[in-house]
Amino acid sequence: MVVASLALAGPARAVDLSATDVSLEVRAIPVAHLRRPGSPFSPAAALDGIGRDRGRGEVELTVRHRGLTADVSGRTTSLRDQRPLSEGVLNQLFYDTELLGAHLTAGKKVLSWDVGFGYRPLDVVQQEERRALAPFALEGVPLVALERFGAEDAWTLVYANPLRGRAPKARDDESGALRYFRRFGALDAHAMVRWSERTRLESGAAFTLVVGDALELHGSFLYQQRTERLVDALIDRPAGTLVASDPAVVRVEHDGLAGLVGATLTPGWNLSILAEAWLDPRASTRSEWRSMSRLAAAQRALLDDPAISPDAVLGTLAFGARFFDRPNLLRQNLLLRLSGKWERLEPSVDLLFTPEDRGWVATAAVAWVGEQSRVEAGARAFGGPRDSAYGLYPERAILYAAWTLHF
């Protein structure tokens, strides 16, 4: 309500409410988790919030008045055996106007750029997680953007997170980026370049191509002069090593390449078939997961040693379990998704496969969409060989539901 008041405030004169648009969304998301006791990370997974049933709720208010947009959320998250945590989040607060024939945006705004479904290499500004189950509303990035649109092309110049320099999180880094879009008949082409202190030069291109009435092809490729990724430093130490502080270290690699290729087939009957393959250089390697598996197994065995503090063992295992909290666990990923839409019913099923270790994630969901509401329920299961990343995941499955009411 505070942001709504700011959006409508002004001098002591009447406000033209006909130019004001107000919307409200309420979301309730209960989630249940089925643990995998056989994972060596399982005893400490709860310390990272993995495998614990939870409930999430969100109330999102959006106010638009002429060129001003404000979007705020009140969120509550509750974990089993813990008191609920509540917070207020300013998702977006920006002003749009025209300047010298271009479109100027200043403030905090959601800005997504890429074309992929499961992964988006060129989303270098927003950096959202694409496959989260029933996520909260996206939180935008502070920026100043200048855009110009033509009949067949457009360009966008962005200065993100002004004056912040290098921040603890990559999405909060100060950066400058330029994006160019052009249409060539059935082909849409994108190109971008970005500079930040963390990654230095980034450049990339993407495309979408419509082939006939039933087939669409798309691809996205990103070059990074400097890539940072987290590595567990314990994998180079003797098995059974315990630590009191986070052993994750940042490993810097140069000339990294991320990419995605995909296709969408619409054969009729309101069906859609999506296939994608992508490479993420920031994810862990197969050999690293094997080392983490052996390390966690040796650490878990120490729980049976009465001379060693269980808290020390569980704390070390919890540090290792944090490597599951990332969009891609391995560099190579394949995704196949089948979805449909029949009147108000929208079912979908997909399978993510990691060919390096033969791990997999299967997801099935169904949604009913009403005039002012949406009800969704689904399940996600994790599996693979015992030393694969998803075979090690401390959960066997996640069951969730999501109810959204909007006004």
VOZA-829225 format. One record per residue (C-alpha): residue in one letter; x, y negated, z. Coordinates in pm, whole numbers, plus 50000, padded with zeros to 5 digits. Each point is the difference from the previous one (the first is absolute). Example, Ala and Ser with C-alpha at 12.3 -4.5 7.8 and 13.67 -1.06 7.14 Angstrom:
BEGIN
a512305045050780 s501374965649934 
//
This chain:
BEGIN
m500005000050000 v502944976550059 v501115002349637 a496404996449882 s499764967850199 l503254987249851 a498795008549651 l496834979750047 a501394971850211 g500474964949875 p499254963750080 a496674990950160 r497935004749686 a497735026649858 v501625031549864 d498755013149667 l499025035250105 s498955008549646 a503725001449915 t500725023350293 d500025037949977 v500125020850319 s500315038050013 l500335024250289 e501155036350003 v499845024250292 r501995032449986 a500035030050233 i502595027549937 p500155030650229 v502955023249930 a500755035250132 h503385017449971 l500885037049993 r503525005150132 r502635023949864 p501565016350308 g502625017849789 s501664967549891 p503164992950202 f498814964050026 s496635010150148 p500834996750373 a500884963149958 a497614990349721 a497494984550241 l502654974850110 d499844985849646 g496215002049987 i500095030049764 g497395026850055 r497894979950246 d496324994049930 r499194963749962 g497284975449914 r500424967849808 g497644971149953 e500204967449810 v497854969249953 e501124979049704 l498684965149932 t500694982349671 v499114963549936 r500474982449668 h499354962749965 r500984984349671 g503755007149968 l500505012650355 t499835037150093 a500285013450355 d499915037050088 v500375011850362 s499625033950168 g499415011850353 r501395035350036 t499855026850268 t502025032250005 s499595026650267 l502135031050051 r498945029150215 d501054994850365 q500854963549938 r498154967450047 p498814984149671 l502254973849845 s498374969649841 e501444972549786 g498994971649774 v501644997849656 l500014971549754 n499865019649675 q499824970449765 l499864962150022 f500784982049675 y499014970949783 d499595001249621 t500114969949772 e500994989249650 l503304981949947 l501344987749665 g498055026049807 a501065028550232 h498385017350295 l501604992750340 t499525022250308 a501444991850341 g499525019750322 k499785036550100 k498615022249724 v499815036349887 l502035002749678 s500205034349833 w501725003049664 d500455035649881 v497995025749802 g500475033750177 f497535018350223 g502145020750240 y503084977549999 r500774965349869 p503714992149949 l499334964349886 d497974990250307 v503114983050134 v498074971550167 q497025017550165 q501645034350057 e496835018550100 e499695037150079 r497875014349721 r498845033450142 a498944990450352 l496695014950117 a497304973450057 p502514972150075 f499304966450160 a499594969849773 l503244989649831 e501994972450166 g501374974649756 v503404983349976 p500774963050060 l500814985349660 v499834971949751 a499055011749650 l499664982249667 e498155018149720 r499174991349642 f497595019649782 g499865001049622 a497785018649757 e502355030149980 d502594994150272 a500534986950352 w502884992850235 t500294996950378 l502774983750203 v500005009150371 y501974987850300 a499165024650279 n500594996850377 p501514964849972 l503064992650213 r499995033950176 g503205013349850 r500565036950062 a497335013250238 p499905032450207 k497485014549751 a500514999049623 r496504986949926 d500764969250216 d503204990649813 e500274966049839 s500095005449624 g499334984749661 a498335019249717 l498874994249644 r497465022249821 y498964998849635 f497025017749842 r499115003449633 r497365019349808 f500785016749669 g496705014249884 a499415031750203 l503334995750184 d500404979050316 a503654992750085 h501424986150324 a503504988250090 m501354986150325 v503184988350170 r500514993550374 w502804988850227 s500365005050376 e502945002750238 r499175036450078 t499695014549648 r501774972649802 l498825002449639 e496925020549917 s498565002849651 g497385022249848 a497305005749742 a496655017649983 f497415008449736 t496505013449948 l498945013949664 v496495010349902 v500055028749750 g496545005549858 d496925001550220 a501145026750245 l503714995550070 e502034973150177 l503785000850053 h501934979150250 g503504996450133 s502084978450231 f503774997150050 l502064979950249 y503754993650024 q501464989050336 q503524986850024 r500055009750367 t497755026350165 e499715005750374 r498595031750154 l499945015550347 v502075031050073 d500165020750320 a503594996550120 l499665031950207 i500135022049690 d503774994849994 r500415009750367 p500055034350169 a496645017650033 g498274993450330 t501314964550037 l497694978550216 v499834962149996 a498364972650208 s499634974749717 d498715001449645 p502605018249783 a498614986749673 v502544980249798 v499604979549684 r501795014449699 v500694976049714 e500025013249644 h500604980449682 d498314999849660 g496865018450113 l497245009149756 a496355006550091 g497435010249745 l496555014049933 v498265014349694 g496385010549987 a496905006449795 t496264998350058 l497645022249803 t496254993449996 p498505030649824 g496404990250069 w497425011350255 n501114970350215 l503265018050078 s503504985450020 i503275019850009 l503164981950112 a503535013849980 e503084981250121 a503685006750067 w502284976050182 l503484995250144 d500634980450321 p503704994850080 r499204987950354 a498635034150107 s502055027750160 t501775026849797 r499385037550014 s503355006050173 e499204973650264 w496685016950085 r501755033750028 s502514984950241 m497244983250202 s498125033250015 r503035018750140 l500754971550238 a496434998450136 a499865037950045 a503224999250206 q498724970850205 r496655016850067 a501795031250125 l501554978350275 l496554997050160 d500605035050137 d503244989450170 p499224990450365 a503244980250020 i498864975149736 s497364973350058 p496855006849792 d499514962449961 a503394996949830 v499095027749756 l496534986249925 g501374964849954 t502585011849745 l497405020549812 a497684969749992 f502724979449832 g500225026649728 a496225001749958 r499984963149902 f501365010149659 f496525013149917 d498664964350020 r500764988749644 p498064999449670 n502175026649831 l501855027050194 l502025011549696 r501244982549690 q498225021249738 n496195001350012 l497235014049778 l496334991150043 l496895014949840 r496604984950082 l496465008449889 s497174976050079 g496424994549892 k497134976050040 w496375010349986 e497614972150095 r500904992550364 l502235030450056 e503784997549945 p501945032550070 s503755004249949 v502745025650053 d503754996449951 l503265018750048 l503394984250066 f502945023449932 t503694994550080 p501945022349755 e503314996250184 d498775021150293 r496585012849880 g498094981250269 w496484987649940 v497174978150127 a496395007649900 t497214974850051 a496255003249945 a497454972650062 v496464990049913 a498424965750027 w496424987949984 v499664963849891 g496874980550089 e498954964249937 q501704986950314 s501795030150138 r502505027049919 v500355033250182 e503075021749936 a501275032650146 g503035020849909 a502865022350100 r503735000849928 a502175031150046 f503815002850005 g501975030949903 g503005015949832 p503015021050098 r500964997350367 d503024977949931 s498234977649747 a499124964750106 y496235006049999 g500465035050143 l501784983550294 y497304973850044 p498685003050359 e496405000349875 r498275027049798 a497074978149902 i498204967050055 l496224996750003 y498544965449966 a496824980549940 a499504963649913 w496884978650012 t499964965149852 l497164974950020 h500324967349813 f497854968849989 
//
